[in-house]
Amino acid sequence: LNGLELAAQSTPPGDDDHIHITLEVAEACFQRRALVGDKNGDAHYDVISAFQKSIRGSDTDAALHYLGQLVAAGDLPSICRRLMVIAYEDIGMANLPAAARTVQAVTAAQQLGLPEGRIPLADAVIELCLSPKSNSGITAMDEALEDVMNGHNGAVPDRLKDAHYVGAKKLGHGTAYQFPHDFPNDWVKQQYLPDTLRDAQYYHPKTNGRFESQLAEQYERLRRANRT
């Protein structure tokens, strides 16, 4: 408001007796360059895009630069939403604890507001940039969703159908189901996918980080055991 008042007082009226404050006058009065922060303009979405791509590409300094642009524009909602998307889309299974910590950082930033909220946001951005990356979660979900949207649903196996109603047993629903917790290691060989999709594989684990590498070993071990 002080800068606006200075601009108005230092700018003479034009031919129409109105004071026209140009971008150059505003920059001079505020003593800083105007930031491209129009939330409805293409430039805003370009910065958000560059922000995500910099984290995906593990460029910490670039990511912090674009975060700085978004913070300066005061767009905390876009920062928080995009950061959580990045955490689970681009880092995901390679480092799920980092994704969870990102949610904590976003919550802290929302509670703090700006400018203090920039502190937990910066911490999250640095960790995500330097973390191993994996998009196996989103690709697995999209492959499964593609099957569903293309009509490849198949019938739910009778053993998995709801058996909590009168007449279910007569229909054979749930009667052949084996309760995994009744078996050693809480696992028993059993088909869960529909017959038409019994060999489908949606999850293709990556081994960029120790977290997903361990999950990948267990995933392959269980798939082999179910096929034997």
N, C-alpha and C positions, 0 to 999 in steps of 0.2 A: 504493500500500500504506500509506503514511503517513496519507493521508486516510481510508482505511478503518479504520485503527487508531484514529484520533482519533474517528471516528464511533462506533465500538464503545465506546470508553472514556467518551464524553460522553453516551451514551444509556442511561437507566436501563431495567432489564428491565420487561417488561409483566406483566400478570396471570398469564401462562403461564410466567413466569420466563425468557422468551426476549427477546433484544434485537432490536427491529424497527427497521431503518434505513430511514427514509422518504426520498423524493426531496428534500424540503426540507432534511433533516439532511445528506444527502450533498452537496448544493450548498453548504451553509454550510461544511462541512469541507473541501471541495475549493476553495472560494472562486471558483467559476465555475458558470454555469448548465449543466445537463445538456443535451447535444446530442441531437437526434433522429437517432440513427445505427444503429437496429436494422436489420441487414442483411436480415432476413426480413420486415420490416414495410412497409406501403404508403408510409410517409413517406420511407423510404430511396429507393424508386423514384421518388417525386415529386421528390426533390432531383436525382436523376440526369436525369430528364426535363427539369426546369427548367434544368439545366446545359447540355444539348444545345440546347435551344430558345433559350437566351440567346446562345450562340455563333452559332447559325443566324441570329438576329436582330441580330447585330453589336453587342450590348450588352456591352461589355467589363467594366464594373463589376459587372453582375449575374452574369456568368459567373464572375468572380473570387470573388464572394460564395458562390456555390454550390460552387465548387471548395474554398473555405475550409471549408465545412460537411463536405465529403467527406474533406478532409485531417484535420480535427479528429476525425472518426469513425474515422480510421485505415484507410480502405478504399482502399488503393493499387491492388489488382487491378481494382476497378470503375472507378476513375478512368482507369487506363491503357487498359483495353479500350474504354471509352466514348470516350475522346479520339481513339483511332485510327479508330473508326467515324465520328466526326464529321469528322475530317480528310478522309476519302475520300468520305463520303456528302454532306456539306454544302459543302465547299470544292472538293474533287475537281479536275476538269479546269480550273477557273479559276486554280488555283495549286498544281499538283502538287509543286513544290519545297517549299512549306509543309507539305504532307502528309508528304513524306519527312522534313522536319525534325522533325515531330511524332513520328514513329517514333523518331528519334534521342533526342528529349527523353524519351519514354517509357522507352527503354532505359536512359538515364542515371538516371532516377528509380528504376527497378527495381534498378539497381546501388547507388544511394545509400541507398535506403530512406527512410522518413520519420523525422525532419522535413525533412532536407536535400533530399529528392526534390521537395519543393514548389517549389523554385527553377526547374528546367527545365520543370516542369509549368506554372507561371505564365507563363513566357516563351512556351510553345506556345499557351496559351489566348489570350494577348494578340494574338499574330500571327494566329491563326485568326479571332478576332473582327473584326480590322481588314482581313482579306483579302477580296478579291472572292469571291463564292459561286457555285457551280454544282453542280446535282445531275444533270447530263446523263449521267454515267457510270452511276449506279445505275438511272436510268430506261431507258437503252439496254439494260442487262443484263436488266432485268425485262421489257421488250418482247420481246427475243429469247427469254427463258426461257418467256414466255407462249406464243409460237408453238410451241416445242418441247413444252411440256406439253399443248398442245391437239392434238398430232399433226401439226402443219404442218412436218414435217421435210424431206420431199422427198429424192430420191436424190442422192448426191454425184455431180457430173459425172464422166464417165469420165476426163477429162484429169487430174483431181485424185486419182484413186484410186491406191493403192499399186501400184508397178510393180516392186518388189524381190523377185519370186518367179517361178519358171518358169511359163510359161503366161500371164503378165499381158499380154504383147504381143499374143498371139493373141486375148485378150478385148478388146483396145483400151484397156486401162487404162494411163493415163499417156502414151500415144503422142502425143497432140496437145498435151501440156502445153508451154507456152513459158516458159523460164527467164528471169525478169525481169532478172537481172543480165547477160544477154547483150544487152540493149537499152539505148539511150541513156537516161540518167537512171534506170536500173535499174527501168524500168516498161514494161509492154506491155499493151495492151487485151486483157482476157481475162475470161470469166465464171467466178466462183467460187461464187456461190450456186446452190442447186438450181434447176432450171427453174421449178418452182412458186413460187419465192420470188425470182425474179431481180430484181424491182423493189422488194424489201423495204428499208425504211430504219428502222433502230433508233436510230441516233445522231442526235440533234437538238442540235447545238452551241449553246452560249450564248456571248455576247460580253461578259461582265461584266469579264473580265480580259484582259490582252494575251496571256497564255499560250494560252488557249483560242481567242482571236480568230485567232491565227496558225494554229492547228490547223484551225479552221473554214474558213479560206480554202483550205487544202490539201485538206481533205475535199471541199468543193464542187467544187474544180478537178478532182479525180480522178473524182468522180461524173459530172461533165459529160463528161469525156474517155471514160469507159466507155460512155456512152450514145450518143455520136456514131458 
